[in-house]
Amino acid sequence: MKKILLISITLVYMTVLYGQKDVNTFFNDELTSDASVTELIGTEPLAVSNYTGGQDKNPSDSTPETDLTASVEGSYSEYSKKINIPLGYRYRDYSFSVLIPYFMSKDYPPDFSVSGIGDISFGISYGKYLEQYSTYFDGNFTVKAPTGDPEADDGAAIISLGTDTWDFSGMVSAYYFREAFTYKASVLYKFNGELEKKSSYFDEYLQQEIDVTRTTDTGDYFTCMLETDFRSAYRLTYVLNMNYGIRFDSSTEEEYSDGNSYSYEDGETIFMDVNPSVKYSISLFEFVLGAKIPVYTDVPGNDSNSGKRSVAVSFRTNYKIF
């Protein structure tokens, strides 16, 4: 218990120490903190918990045919206080999941803030345990629905709670079990949707209404992750993973009814995070305390923006219903 308390104090201290209150930090956090991605790469499949739940039993014998798990996760960072509610159901080698994010507050510097539900994600996966090799492979396909308000307004500023697009991602993962250790590797690619918005304004010079069609092609998302888990005594598991990601170029095209057109491009964002956490399991419950620590951020063409992201701290409770 003293170890968990010490880790908690350390993580909160790092959040305060490394938080940077400016607009660049806010936008970099937005680009690299996609809940539908971080949930996928940061959560093990339901079947894996059966393989790692005890070292004195055969995983293939101890794995039930079905699992149903409900979770609640609270996360805190410089500009986001959020609750995630993941739900997971497994039948044999197939799993189904839902992720419901709710922002208690999403803040834009200096002092604007909104709250509300974010974009909900639905996933399906297939996994297989190869007992002779002590390995588990998993493939996942996820759809993110545009349920979050893209124009949430606190009366003074618009702060998006969702992307207003349908997005799709695919991920493959491999696990290797070795006594008290588990090694994991994952690769994910997310196809972000294209957004089209129409608006109009009155041109004083031409004395006419001008229609504008703005099409934004949000850059796709690639990430790979390596993880090591160590199961110690007292039901504690220590986890360390490293995540390397790229948010590819995005572009915006504007077409005006007077015949003019313009286009803009934003460069890619390259980043790396280290994510330590500790798990404690008892009966049907699991408690997870973790952090996301940015160690590298590169925004080509904008040196003043590079390196600026916030540390995030999270606490999660998993309950295995059956």
Secondary structure, 3 states (H helix, E strand, C coil): CHHHHHHHHHHHHHHHHHCCCCHHHHHHHHHHCCHHHHHHHHCCCHHHHHHHCCCCCCHHHHCCCEEEEEEEEEEECCCEEEEEEEEEEEECCEEEEEEEEEEEEEEECCCEEEEEECCCEEEEEEEEEEHHHCEEEEEEEEEECCCCCCCCECCCCECCCCCCCCEEEEEEEEEEEECCEEEEEEEEEEECCEEEEEEEEEECCCCEEEEEEEEEECCCEEEEEEEEEEECCCCEEEEEEEEEEEECCEEEEEEECCCCEEEEEECCEEEEEEEEEEEEEECCEEEEEEEEEEEEEECCCCCCCCCCCCCEEEEEEEEECC
